[in-house]
Amino acid sequence: MITQPRMNISYYSYNRSGPCFMLVFGFLMCFITNAGAAEFTLKRIVDTNTAIPGGSGNFISFTDSFVSVDNGDGAFDAIIGTDDSGGPASGIYTYFGGNLGKVADLNTPLPGGTGNFTNATEPWLDNRNVAFAGSGNDQQWGFYTNLGGSLS
């Protein structure tokens, strides 16, 4: 069972060329601005009631999550379950054009390794290409990307 709090102000990311995504009180939010206006609206993108894309169940937590934004698109990590030692396990997800997607989770094979990811965290987004840190069992650690359409 995950014992981390579900409500926490964590990291945020700002993008001058598009909406701003921020993680506040456990929700991934998006500012929607009108050109030239000083007003904005918040739109909830994902929370603990949102189904995990390509997975089962809902997101568990966004505590200490990392969000990366590029031209109005977003990539983030989220707690989705537990690893073999009972600690929190996270996956990498995207928000492109209003749609949630999965990059890597506990069911994704570890490229160049054995088994699946046990953790994927700290995504960096550039032109819808995501790079992130990931790990598997038996001290398999590395940096991965979906550049070119598949994980490597």
N, C-alpha and C positions, 0 to 999 in steps of 0.2 A: 504494500500500500504506500502510495506517495504521501509523505507527510509535509511537503513544502506548502506554504500558504498559497492560496489561489488568487488573492488580491494583493497586488504589489505594484508600485510605480517602478518601472524598470527602464530599459534603454529606449531611446527614440532616435529617429533619423530624419533629416530634413533634406529636401530636394528642391532647388530653386526652379527647376524646369517642369515640375509636375506637382501632384498632390503630395502632401506630407503624411507619412505613416507614423504613427506613434503607438507605443504600448503603454496603456494607462489603466490601472486597476484591473489587470488581467485580460483586457480586451485589446485586440489589434484594431486601431482606428485609422481613418483616412480623412484628412481635411479636404473638403471640396470647396474651391474658391471660385468666385465670379471674377472675371478679368477686370482689373482696375478697382475692384471693390475691397473695402477693408473688412468685410464680413466673411465668415466661413461657416460651414456646417460640418459636423462630425458624422461619419457613417461607420457603423460597426462592420468590420470585415470578417472577423472570426472571434469566437469566444469558446468557453467550455461546453456550450450546447451545440457546437458545430461538429458535424461528422468529419472524421479524418478522411481526406481524399485518398482513394486507393487502399484504405485500411479498414479497420473495424472499430466501432465505438466512436467516442467523441474525444476532442483534445482534452488533456487532463489539466495542463497548467501552462502559463506563459511567464512564470516567475523567472527573472534573469534571462529572458529571451533576447535574442539579437535580431534586429530588423535592418535590412539593407534596401534602399530605394534607388531606382534609376528611371527617369522619364515617366513617372507615374505608375510604374510596376513595382512590386515588392517581393522580397524573399524573407523568410523568417524561420526560426527554429522554435519548436514547441515540445513540451513533455508529452509523450504518447503512451508510456508504459514503464516497465521496469527492466533493467538488465539482469544478467545471470546472478549478480551479487545482491540483487534487491534494490539497487540504486535507481535513480531516475534515468530513463532512456529518452532521447530526443530524436526527432526527424526534421528534415528540411522541406519546406513548402513554399509555393509561389502564389502570388495574386497577380495575374496577367489579364488585362481587359475585363475585369469583373469576375474572373473564374479562378477558383482555388485549384492548385495542382500539387502533385507530390514529386519531389526530386529524389529523396532517399528516406527510407524508414527501416524498421526492424525486419522487414521482409525483402529488402533489397540486397542482392549479392554484393559483396565487397570486391570491387575491381582489383585484379591482381592478387587477391588473397583467398582465404578459405572462409566459408560461412557467410553470414549476413552482417550488415552494420549492427552494432550494438549501441552506437551513438553517432549522431551527425549534428554539428553545431556551427555557429558563427558563419552564416552565409554572406557572401559578397556578390552583388548583382551588377552586371554590365551588359547592356543590350540583350537582356533576357538569357544570358549565360550566367550560371551560378557556380561559384567556387566555394568550398566549405572544408572544414576539418572533420574527419570521421575516424571511427575506430571499430574494431571487431574483437573477437575473443583472442586470447593468447598474445596480447600486446601488439596487435596489428593496428598501427596508427598511420595516418597519411592525410594529404590534401587532395581533394577530388573536384572534378568539374563535369558539367554536362555539355561543355563546348563541343559542337558538332552533332548534338542530338543524343549522345549516349554517355553514360558515366565512364570516366577513366581516371 
